[in-house]
């Protein structure tokens, strides 16, 4: 029926009711169809985000929804399995390489004891130690983020205090500043490694280090400051890249391996955070591990 001007009013209401019912049915059907498509896609999105953080195999997502969505989920599952297998093979290979390289280095440590010149013997021993440290950093950088070390609840201030006390026991000029008591989900072994790298960097270039922890909104900031020369502003952005040193003229004796800041950044990102470097107005460098609270 078509309502025309002058038609009885009782003909209009059935038409309105019919239109509303048809619209409601169409909306309900469309919602069901869209839900059947979007629900599995939303699950797949969460799974991709989780896999990107964990970098390891987790529970397999079951294909569901329309045929094209099922094929997409199945392809993602296959890709996850291949990536996990490649990461496992990489870890095995790195372990073998590390073992094969450390064995002759250990033999060299023994052999240099027969060198009569004490100065030359000390120089050779220092070179071997530099190689071992660089090798450890390379292997750690390759392994960070793997699911073998799950996060656990830890008191962050206690962790920071324990690391600073290690340096104080060795007579190093490391000062502990304000540290608010905070419990967070951490990978303590890795986070200690990152903090040690920042402290070592401060001691190497600034001669001393000040460590503190503060809350900044929804973030926790582990701050390491020194009184050194800082970093040229043009170089700050690339200083966390592997094998990067601020001064090209530095050798490994003064400039390290160029992996300390890269490893600290990778560990911060493993925790869902970041590493922020900035020159202080009063001189020196401020390095902050920013973690989500």
Buried (B, 14 or more C-beta within 10 A) or exposed (E): EEBEEEEEEEEEEEEEEEEEEEEEEEEEEEEEEEEEBBEBEEBBEEBBEEBEBBBBBEEEBEBEBEEEBBEBBEEBBEEBEEBBEEBEEEBEEBEEBBEEBBEEEEEBBEEBEEBEEEEEBEBBBEBBEBBBBBBBBBBBBBBBBBEEBEBEEBBBBBBBBEBBEBBEEEEBBBEBBEBEEBEBBBBBEBBBBBBBBBBBBBBBBBEBBBBBBBEEEEBBBBBBBBBBBBBEEEBBEEBBEBEBBBEEEBEBEEBBBBBBBBBBBBBBBBBEBBBBBBBEEEEBBBBBBBBEE
